[in-house]
Amino acid sequence: MDLDKHFIEEISTFKTIYCHQSGGLHTSAIAYKLHEIGFKNVSLIHNQTYLEYPECLDTIQKIIFDTDFSYNVIPPNLKGKRMSELMRESFLVIPEIKKGIACKSIETSNIRDYIPCCKVLKKTSSRKWYTKNIDKSNSVVIMAICPYENKNRQRHLTELRRGNTFLRLHKKHGNVWHAYPFRDAFHEYPFYKYLLGKNMTPIHSGCQICPIRIIFNMCNESDKSLLFYQKVLKYQISIKKCPEEWKKVGKEKEKYNI
């Protein structure tokens, strides 16, 4: 799994290289590759959600130990809210998102834009941290996304390929330069092979409690996301604030045995 020479040349012009690290397959691979190449000016950054899988946090600690890269934690931008309140709000939008997907007013590749926890724990938190901590003129943030993950990412990365660059000035994140090393990746196999060669167990990162798992029916009966959703529905019913949207999309409370 080699990095494109042009990508290496482009990020080499920056004084500081920030590398998002979730402990998952792609972010782990890029951290080790930067270390192998010999970059010393790399600083890992991690969006703290309090919902991370323990094995992902363990992987991050191993990467820090192996690479000796500095490490920064981006705290969630809760603005005085409790995590339980934020997650309840995020699960309550599930029916409306399902309805949007069904009538094609919401694209599956963009559903994170409609989920409060995705925006608060990742996007707005990162933007706030960048503003306070990054020298925008001399820094680049590496994002380990791949074009095969969803249509939205494929579209953005294709635009970079057409422009013969791996860099993008991200205006929504406060005009911070972002770099995309896996712009041309089309399969996960190279990542698995690379990490297995380092005696690591490749894993995917994410949140233990996530509304996306409900939206796309990715849960079994003991899944924490499903159990939390059932709890949210029961609470809303108990205070007699059962949203009308539930009725419009097929009575969620009946579907989830409430």
N, C-alpha and C positions, 0 to 999 in steps of 0.2 A: 504494500500500500504506500505508494510514493506520492509526495506532494508536488504539484506542478511548479516548475522552475520560475515561471512568471509570477505565481502567487508568492513564492519566497522572496523574489526581488521586490515586489510591491510592499510587503509588510516590513521588509528590512529598512525602509526609509523612515520608519517611525521610531521615536525614542522609547516608547513603552507599548508593549503588546499585552492587552487584556484578553484573557481567554475564558469564556463562560464554561463553567464546569458543573455538571449535574450528577456525575458518577455513572452516567449512561454510556452506551456503546460509542456514539460518535464523539462526544466531548472527551472521553477517556483517550480515544485514539489520537485526536489532534494534540492533546497535551503531551503524550509520549513522543509523537513525531517531532514536535517543536524542540523537545529536549534532546532527541537523537541528533537533530540537525546542528544543535549547539547554541540555540538562542538562550541568552542569559537574562534578557530584559522582559521576561514573561511574568505576568501576575494573574493568577487564577481568581475568578470571581464566581460566587455562587449565590443564587437567589434563595434565601431562606424562606420556606413556606410553613414549617412545622409539620408538614405532611409527607416529608420525604420517606422513602423506604430505607430502613436501617442499612441494608446491603449497599445502597448507593452512597450513603454517608461514609461507610467503611472504605469504599473504593476511592472516594475523594481523599481520605486520609492516606491511603497507600500511594496515590499519585503525588501528594505533597511530599511524602517521605522519599519516594524514588527520584523525583525531579528537583527537589529543593526550591521549587518556585514559591514566590510569596503568595499569600492567600487572603482574599477579602470576602467578607460576607455582606450581601446586600439585604438589609432587613425589610420586611414587608411594610408597605406604606399604608397602614391601616387607618390613619387619621382619626384615632380615638375609638374605632370600632373594635369589638371583640371578634376573635376568629370565628367563634360559633355563629355570631350574627352574620358575618360575611358569607360563611358557607351556607347558612340557611337561605340567604338571598340568592345565592348562586344556584341552589337546587330548585328554588321556586320558579326560576325562569325556564326550567326543562320543558314543561308543556308547550310554552309559546315557541321555543326553538324547534321542537318536534313539528309543530304546526307549520312553521316557516320553511323547514326542510321539505315537508310534504307538498306545500304549494309552491316551492322553488323560489321563495322570496329570500331565503337564507341558503348560502352555499356551504356545504359541509366543510370546505377548506377554511372558512372564515368564522366558524362558530365560536371560537375563543373571543372574538370581538364582542360577543353578546353575553358572555359569562363574567360576572363581577370578579370572581376570585382569580381568573386568568389575568385580568387587567390589573388588579390591585397587587397581587403577589409577584407578578412578573414585569409587565410593561411599565406601569407608572413608577414602581419601585426602582427599576433600572434607570429610568429617565431621571429621577430625582438624584440617584447616586452618581450618575454621570455628571450632572450639573455641578455637584459639590466636589467631586474628587478627580475628575479627568481633565488633563490639559488637552483640550480638543484639537489643537493645532499639531501636537506631537504624539498623539496616541491613536491606536486602532483597536477595535473590539472584534474578536474572532467569534463567529457564530458557526456552529458545526451542523447546520441544517443541510438536508439533501433534497434534490429535486423529485425523488420518487415518494416522498412522504405525503405530499398533497399538491393539488393543482396550483394553489396560491404560491407555494414555495417554488414549484416548477416554473411558474411564470416569471417570478423575480430573478431566479438564477439563469433562466434563458436570456433575459435582457442583458445580464452581465456578460454572458458568453458572446452574445452578438456584439457587445462593446469591447470585447477582448480584454476584460479586466475581471479581477476578483474583488474589487473594492466598490463600496457604495457609501455615499454620504447620506446617512440616515437622518432625514429632517425631523421625523416624528420623535426621535430620541435626542433632539437638541443639537442637530448638525454634528453628530459624532461619526467618524469614519468606522465602517464595519467591513470585515473581510470574511469571505466565504470559501474556505479551502476545498470543500466537497461540492463545488459548483457542478462538476461533471460526473459525480457519482451516480450510478444507476442500479446498484445492488448492495445488499448488506454483507455478502459473503466475504469481501476483502477485509472488512472491519472485524468480523468474527475471527478470521484466520490470523490477523495481526495480533489481536489481544490474546488469543489462545497461545500464540507463540511466546507471549510474555507470562505464561502461566496464570492468566487471569480468566475468570468466568465472565464472559460478555453478558451484560444485562441492559435492559431498557429502563430509563429513569421515568419519573412521573410522581403523581401524588397518590397516597393511599386512599384518600377520599376525593373522588372526582366526578362531577356531573356528566362529563363526557362518556363515562362508562355506562351510565344509565341511558343516555341519548342513543347510543349505538348498541344497546343490549349486550354489553360485554361482561355482565356480572353472573356469578352463580349465587346460590341462596345465602352463602356465608360471607359474601363480598362486603367489605366495610362501606363501600359507596351505596349499595342497596340498603343496608341496615340503617345508614344515616338518612337516606331518602324516606324510608318508612317512618322514621322518627320525626322527620320534618312534617310529613303529611298528617301524622297523628296529632302533632302539636297544633297545626293550622286548623284541623277539624275541631279540636278541643276548645279553641278560642273563637270558633265560628267565623273564621276568615278563610274559608276554602275558596281559592280563586276561581272565577268563572272559566278561566282558560282550561282547567282540568276537565270540565264537562265538554268543552269544544273538541278536545283531542281524544276522547274515548274513556273518560273517567279513570284517571290515574289511581285514585284510591282503591278502586276495585281491582285493577290490574296488579297492584302490589299488595293485595290481601290486607287492606286497611279496614 
